Amino acid sequence: MSFLKIKDPSKRDKLVAEYLKTTKKIQEDFHLERLGEQSLYEDFGKIFKPITEQQKRLKKLFPN
């Protein structure tokens, strides 16, 4: 693993700040993506609830 040897403190601080900003952005994007999927599954549950409930009732009436 190689490391950059930057002698100028202002350039080094700028590079570190950019790195931290990028990692934070990636984490936020991942988190938002996960929350989006979760809300999608909740919406599917609401939409398909009548169908799944009917299937459960039919399964109880006609067990195979």
Contacts in CASP RR format, 6 or more apart in sequence:
PFRMAT RR
TARGET T0000
AUTHOR 0000-0000-0000
METHOD contacts of the structure
MODEL  1
MSFLKIKDPSKRDKLVAEYLKTTKKIQEDFHLERLGEQSLYEDFGKIFKP
ITEQQKRLKKLFPN
4 15 0 8 1.000
6 12 0 8 1.000
6 15 0 8 1.000
45 52 0 8 1.000
END
